[in-house]
Amino acid sequence: MSLQTNLLALGALSCALLTSTLARAQAEPAPAPPPAAPAAPPAPAAPAPAPAAEEKPSEPFAFGDFTWLNGGTRQHKAVLDTPYFTPEFLVDVNYTASANNPIDNTVVGSTALSRNNEITLAFLGFGGDFHYEHARGRLMTQFGVRSTLVPRNDGSSMRGQFDLQTALRYVSEAYGGYHWDALHGINLDAGIFMSYVGLFSYDNAENWMYLPSFTSDNTPWFFNGLRAQFFPSDKLKIEPWLINGWQTYGKFNELPGFGAQILYRPVEWLELLSNDYVGWDTQDNPGRTRFHSDNSIEARYFNVPNQKGVFTRAAFSITGDIGGENGDGVTPFGGHHDATGTGASCTDGNPCEQHFLSWMAYNRTWWMDGHLAWTFGGGMMNNPGRYLVLPPTGVATPYQALSTDGVVYNAPGQQAFSLNPGTTFNAWDISTGFQWMPDELTTWGIEVNHRQADTNYFAGHGGVTSPDGYITTAVPAGWRPDLVKSDDRVILSMLLRF
């Protein structure tokens, strides 16, 4: 075989082998590529911005500690608070001894004291505050001697039927209302609420002294009607009133009374307070208008807390009142006085002077980290016309009123004290005392008090009830109560507030 033939055969064989190899490569799948590295997880999406929280207005007067105030609570928080009801329990017990030592044990001229030389349950109250969503209400009962002592000074309850004194004497506060979240709070309440005209509180546990000066003792403790409370800021309260009258369950005449309170606490150590009133509150004299303005300043001028055993705090309060009546035979200033005490010479053409001017001031210091306090102070009162003088009791009362058992307290011709226009009354008082406060709930007190008037007013040794001091003893014709111009006494007290 020739060389050329062999080369051609070898080439054909090579082509056949190449063709077979290519065919198998196309028939077999390609080997899988090596596994790739796992991918990184996706980055989390950025959170959506949270909606801005709605900023709530600050609570009124919550920016500071005001437990030092005269006429305000010493408690930093309620003891028995719940989401819907905050209960409250008050006990007020006193023992007072007068140097006059009246035989009937009767105190004249006060709404805080009633009985001499006896342990007296002056006030016991229980109740509290209701609050659910925007609804609100308060109830505080009134037991003890104050349930008869305070209502007796309201002559409006003698008008008409249904005995307002009996119906309401066991209630010191009772109202319901509604709260709006506008401004720093708006409240509207209806019922009986505290007035605080005269700075001192109706609850003696809140006061620097047990027996207040004439400025507080002769101004109202409660109002009956409507009130609104506006808090434009957490430092200011504006509180208008529409009420039946000046501490009255009912109305003496046809028009209601109007008033307002403005309370401003710009800083923790200062309070400014004004109470103002206008009304028509003289029985059978619808043309006689009464106005009254009561203004106080309280300042804490020293404060070093948590200094046990040493002087820790000091504050003072000053209150000034101006008021008067005009019309139907009286005028606030410039009129004359009726020396007869009958008011017969008080006419529209020749009116009698009828106004109220008074002031009181107190200074208080705290010791032993606030557990012991010493207070001294006093005041003066000028009230020609006597329209705000607390009337004496018993046979000395100017009221022709009956007791609940039908006993006549004064007979014609035996009245010893006049409240007629034209009569004058000037008085002053001074007092000092200590309070021991082992905790925020309890107060034990002792104080010494002197009161002086320019006319016979306070109970003397003979008392104001009868010759032997009992209401069951017949009062002989011509017997007159023993009224004197001064009263000196020591007061012991125990006050508890939950």
Salt bridges, closest charged atoms under 4 A:
ASP65 OD2 - HIS76 NE2 3.23
GLU88 OE1 - ARG138 NH1 3.15
GLU88 OE2 - ARG497 NH2 3.17
GLU118 OE1 - ARG115 NE 2.83
ASP129 OD2 - ARG138 NH1 2.97
GLU173 OE1 - ARG138 NE 2.96
ASP181 OD1 - HIS179 NE2 2.99
ASP189 OD2 - ARG136 NH2 2.90
ASP189 OD2 - ARG227 NE 3.12
ASP203 OD2 - ARG497 NH1 3.25
GLU206 OE2 - ARG497 NH1 2.26
ASP217 OD2 - ARG451 NH2 3.09
GLU239 OE1 - LYS237 NZ 3.03
GLU254 OE2 - ARG159 NH2 2.92
GLU268 OE2 - ARG300 NH2 2.98
GLU271 OE1 - ARG265 NE 2.71
ASP321 OD2 - HIS292 NE2 2.76
GLU325 OE2 - ARG290 NH2 2.81
GLU353 OE1 - HIS337 NE2 2.90
GLU353 OE2 - HIS355 ND1 3.38
GLU440 OE2 - HIS76 ND1 2.37
ASP487 OD2 - ARG489 NE 2.78
ASP488 OD1 - HIS450 ND1 2.49
